[in-house]
Amino acid sequence: MKQQARKVQLTAVTTEVETALYEVRQKIYARAVTGWFANWRVALVVVTQAIFYGVPWLTWNGRQAVLFDLGARKFYIFGAVFWPQDFIFLAALLVISALALFLFTAVAGRLFCGYACPQTVYTEIFMWIERWVEGDRLQRMRLDKSAAGGRKIALKAIKHGLWIALALWTGFTFVGYFTPIHMLSREVMTLDLGAWESFWILFYGFATYGNAGWMREQVCKYMCPYARFQGVMFDADTLVITYDARRGEPRGSRSRSVDPKAKGLGECVDCGICVQVCPTGIDIRRGLQYECIGCAACIDGCDQVMDKMGYPRGLIRYSTQNALAQPGRDRGIGRPWLRPRIVVYGVLLLTIVAAFGAGLYMRSPLKVDVIRDRAALARETREGLIENVYRLQIMNTDEHSRRLKITATGLEGLTVIAPESIEISAATTQAIGVALRVDPSRVAMGSYAVEFHIQDIDAPRIRADEKSRFFVR
């Protein structure tokens, strides 16, 4: 009997999956919900978008505070200027982001998806606009089913007009991180946009409009790879959104005055609110599903129903598989957080963050490349000295001009032929010709290691050292 029941269950699941893959998409009319988690989502939407839309307009030292100038190959982030040679910092930042994502997922599931993912954030904003223009769930459903008329066309036009305006503003802001946004705004006002700026504003705006306005949950279900491999980072002690079937089943409708135990019912009144508020349209009562983005809207919706019915909150709640399997253990769900994978992720993350911070702190504003004169390895001067010629490519990554002095070591009696003081402007690269000379009576023929030292005259602690070779023949 158990084997037959299992076969029936597997057949039902397989049929459901195949149907979901091939059926025509059914539009989801997500219902508005209020509550603790909804407030968190609103707060994070406001914070993330205030940062995204506001940061390009900030100024720092007379320039845009955050600007990725691809043409000049300079990346300005407040007081720091990064060059292509600083790629290691970008790599470290990506590793930190990935490890943080793994850690948060292992601890509490898809927190990023539910609260901070751009797809979730912009879908939430577009849904706010949709509710403001067309009304809540039932009103939108009636509007879509109604015949085409002046009111329907007007409401749809207003909604899509606001969507398009927001999408274009988003594309404009995105391009403003790569083209100075004050200059970009003037070009927009005078209709003097360049081809590439126009393309990327329209492209990013179209992507925002299409993903957040039309595709919505389809992006999370079928296009985002994170939904597919998130299960690898879950375990039985990961906090996920769960339905307490022990409390809720058997479900059934009833009035507030009815004692569910007397009728043999659980606390789930089968109202369907948890499904109506879900942005991906799933039923959390069927268990954890890959379509669940962890937004916790179903928790807020269920808690509201529990309050109305006079039942305890938490029929749908954050919990773990182990906690649900052992009644009364929910109060101890914090203890399994200190499990091996969490410790490993945490230690790796702290280590890399510490190394990243130390690297930024010790990062020298001076960078030097030494290029030998390829015309001759060595030559003899009129004074009978052996001379090697070099070109020093000096980069000042700071936003302050510097006075530099060049010295060299590695050979006895080594003389440096270079300007006594070199003025290099802020955030620029300058090529300096330098010659090294030595008395041939002090050295034999061969190749010798030498090292150039470039030091700030006004701030001696700032220096750069670069090795090269000196040839005697």
N, C-alpha and C positions, 0 to 999 in steps of 0.2 A: 504493500500500500504506500509506504513512504517513497519507494522508487517511482511509482506511478505519479504520486503527487509532485515529486521533484521534476519528472519529465513534463508534466502539465505546466508547472511554473516556468521551466526553461523555455518551453514552446511559447508561452504567453509573452515572456520577456523578449524573445527573438522576434516574434510577430510585431510587438510594439516598437522595437528598434527599427525594423524594416519599414514599418509604416511611417515612422518619424523621418526616415531618410528620403522617402519617395513621395510623401504626400505634399500637396500644395500648402505653402505656408499660410497659417491662420493668424491674422493680425491679433496682437495682444493689446488689450485695453487695460493697462495697469491702473489700479485704483490708488488714489492718494491715501497716505497713511501718516499718522503723527505718533511720536513716541521718542524714547531715549535714543535709539539707534538712528531714527530719521533725523533727529537734531544733530547727531554726529555727522551724518552724511551732508546735511546742509552746511555745517560749519566747515567741513573739509572742502566742499565745493567752493565756498566763499574764499577760503584761505588760498587754495591752489590757483584759482582764477585771479585773485588779487595779485598774486605773485607773477603769474604769467602775463597778464595784461599791464601790470604796473611797472615791473622792473625795467623794461626798455626805455621808459620815460625818465628814469633816474639819471642824474649826472654825477660825475666823479672827476675831479681835477680838470674840469672844463670839457669833458667828453662824455659819451654815453657810458654808463656804469658797467653794463654787460653788453659786449659787442664781439661777435665772431667775424672778424674782417678777413674773409677768405682770400680776397685779392692781395692784401698786404701780408697775408700769412701771420696775422697777429690776433690773439684772442684776449680781449680785455675782460677781466672779471674783478670789478671794483678796483682795489689798489694793485692788483697783480696783472702782469702782462705775460702771456704764455706764447711760445713759439712752437713750430713743428718739432724742434728738438726736445720739447717737454711732453712728447707723446706718452711717456711712461706714466705721467700723472693721470691722463685720460684712461689708460689701461687699468690703473689702480682703482680709479673711480668706478669703472664698469664692474670690476671684480667685487668691490664693496657693495654696489647695488645688487648684484646677483646673490651674494651671500646674505645680505639683509632680507632679500625676497625669500630665500630658502629658509632662513631662520623664522621669519614671521609666519610663513606657510606651515612649517613644522609645529609651531606653537599654537596657532589659531586659524589655520586654514587660509582661505583666499581673502585676507584682509585687504590686500592691495586691489584686487578686482572689485570688491564691494564698495570701497571708499575713495580710492585715489587713482584708479586707472583712467586715462583720458577718455576711453570709450564710455565707461560708466559715468564719468563726470559730465561729459557733453550730452549724453543721452538724458541724464537727469535734468539738465538745463533746458533741453529741447522739450522734455515732458512738462516742465513748469510752464513754458510758453504755451504749449498745447492745452493744458488745463485752464490757463488764464483766458485763452481765446474761445475754446470750444466747450469748456466745462469738464466735470469729472467723468468717471467711467461710463455711467449709464447715458449721460448726455452725449458723449462722443459716439457711443454705439448707435443711438437714435439718429444722430446727425448723419452718420455714414449710411444708414439704411434708408434715410429719407430721399425723396426725389430731388433732382437738381433744381435749385431755385435761387433767387437773389440772395437770400440769407446764407444759404450753404456756400455759395460761390464766394460771397464776401468774407465769411469766416475762414474758409480755406485759403483765400488770397492773403488775408492778414497774417494767418499763421505762417504760411510759407514765405511771405515777405520778411517777417521777423526772423525766421530761420536763416534765410539767405543773408540778411544783413549781419546777423551774428556770425555766420560762417565766414563771410568776407572780412569782417573785423578780426576774426581769429587768424585768417590767412595773412592779413596785413600785419598783425602783431608778430606772427611767426617770422615773416620776412624782415621785420624790424630788428630782429636779433642779428641779422647778417648785413643789412644795409642800415646806416644810421637812421633811426626812426623819424627824427625831425626833418631830415632831408627827404626821406621817403614820403612823409605826409605832405610836404610842399610839392613833390612830384605828382602825388595823387590829386591835390587841389588844382594844379595847373595842367592836369592831363598830360604830363610829360614823363610817364613811367617808362623805364627801360623794358626790353623784351623779356629778360629773365625775371625781373621783379614781377611783371604782369603775369607771367606763366605760373610762378610759384604761389602768388596770392590766389589766383583762380584755382590752381590745383589743390592747394591745401584747403581752401574754402569749399571746393566741391567734395573733397574727402570728408570734411567735417559734416557738411549737409547730408551727404549720402549715408555715412555711417551712423550718425546720431539721429537723423530724421527718418530714414527709411529702413536701414538694415537692422539697427539696434541689436536685439538679442541674437540675430543671425551671426554677427561678428563674434560674439562670445561662444556660440555653439559650434560654429563650423570653421571660422577663419583663425581664431586665436589658438596658437599651439599650447599656451599655458594650461588651458582646460584639460588638455590631453595628458600632460605629464605631471600634473599636480599630485595625482594619486601616489606617485613614487615617494613624495615627501610626507605623505600622511602616514600615521600609524594609529594604533588603538588609543593612544593618549593625546592625540591632536584635538584641540577644541574646534568643533564644527557645529553647525546649526542642526539640531536634532528634534525629532518629534518623539515624545515619550508615549509609546504605544501602550505601555503598562497602565498609564493613567488615562489615556484617551479612548482606548478600545473597550468594548464595542462602541463605535460612534453612533450618533443619532440625534435628531432634533427633539427639542422639548421646551417647555416654558420655564421661566425662572423659578416658579413655585414647585416644580417637580423635583423630587429627590432622585438623582440618577441611580443611586444604588438600589432603590426600591424597584426601579424598572429594569435593573440589570444592565445599565448603560455606563459607559465611561464618561469622562469630562468633555470629550470632543463633541460639539453640537452639530458637526458636519455643515457649518455655515459656508465654507469655501472661501472665507476671507483670505486665508493664507495663500490661496491660488490667485485670487483677484489682485492682490497687491504685488505679486512676484513679477519683476520685469522680464523674466525669461519664461514665465507661464508654467512652471513646474509645480507639482504637488509634493511638498516636503514630507508629507505623511507616508510617502512610498519609500522613504529612506534617502540617504545622501546620493545625489546624482551629479554627474560632471557638469550639467548645465547650471547648477547652483553657483552663483557668483559671491555668495557670502555677504549680501547686503543687509540681511537681518530684517527686511521689511515684514516678513512673515511673523517674526517674533513680536514686533510692535502691533501688527494686526490682531494676532491671537491674544495678546495681553489685553487689548481693548475689549475683546469679546469675553474673556475671563472676568474682567472687572464688571461688565454688565450682568453676567450670570452669577456673580458672587463667588466664583471659584478662585483658588490660588493661581497666581501667575506662574508661567514657566512650563506650560504644556508643550510649547515649542521654545527652545532655549539653546544657548551655547552649552555644550557638554562634550563628553568623550564617549567613545564606544565602551571602554572599560567601566566608566561611571554609570552608564545606563544599564550595563549588565549586572551591576551590583547596587540594588536599591539603597538609597541613603548615602551614597558615596560622593554625591555632587559637591558636598562641602570640602572634599579633599582633592578636587581636581587640580589644585595648584601644585601639589607635590610632584606629580609625574613630569612637570616641566623640566626638572633637573635630571633628565635622562640623557643617555650618551649622545644621541644625535644633536640635541639642543646644546649640550656642552661643547661639542666639536664645532658646530656652526658658530657659537658664541665666541669661543676662543680664537678661531680663525678670523672672525670679523673684527674683534678687538685688536688682534695683532696687525692686521692689514691697515686698519684705521690709524693705529699708532704709528706704523711705518709711513703711511701717507702724510700724517701730520708732521712727523719729524722731517720727512723729505721736503715738504713745503717750507718748514722753518729754516732748514739749513740750505735751502736753494740759493745759489749764488746768482746775483743779477748780472754777472759777467760770464760770457761764454766765448771761447777762443778756438779757432781752427788754424792749424799751422800748415801752410802749403809751401813746399820747396820750389825754388826756381828750376824749371825743367830744362832750361837752356844749357846749364852747366852744373855738374855736381859740385865742383869746387874750382876756384880760380886764384891766381896769384896777383896781389896788388903791387903797385909801384914800390911800396915799402918792403916788399918781399914777404908779406903775410899771406896766410891761407884764408880765403874768404868764402863763406857760404851765404847765399841770399835766400830769404824767405818772405812769404807774404802772410801776415797775420790778419785773419778775418775776425775782428772783435765785435761782439754783439753786446749791447747794453740793453738788457731786458727790463730795466727799471724805467720809471717815468721821471727820472731826474738825470740831468746831464752830469757827466763825471770827467775829472782830470786824472789821467792814467800815466803810470810810469812803467817802462818795459825793462826788465833785467833778464839775465840768463845765467845758468850754472851748468857744470858738467865737465869742464875742462879748465886746467890751470892757465891763468892768464887770458881767459876768454874776454874779448871786448865786444860790446854791443854798439852797433851804429844805428841809432834810431833817435827820433825827436825826444828831447828831455821831458816834455809834457805833451800829452795827447788829449785833446778835448773831443769827447764823443757825446753827441746829443742823446736825448731821452728816446728810448725805444727805437734805436736805429742800429744799423750794422755798418762798420767802416773797415776798409782794407788799409793796412799799414805795411809799407815796405821796411824790412829789417835785415841787416847784415851782421853776421858773426865773424870775427877775425881772431886768429891765433898765430903765435910765432911757431913756424914749422920746426924750429930747433927744440921745442919742448914736447913735441908729439911725434909719434911714428906714423907711417902710412896706415890707413884703415878707416873704420867707421866707429864713431863715438856717440854715445847717448848724451843729449843735452836737453835742458828743460827751460822753457820760457816762463817767466813770472810776470803777470800783468796785475798791477796793484793800484788801488785808488789812493791818490795822494792825500785827499782830505779825510778818507776813512780807511786806514791801513788794513783793517780786518777784512775788507772786501777785496778779494783777489782771485785770480784764476791761474792755474798752472797747466801747461800743455807740453808734452814730450815730443822730440823730433830726433833727427840724426845729423851729425856733422861729419863730413867726409874730408879726409886728407889724402892727397895723392902726389 
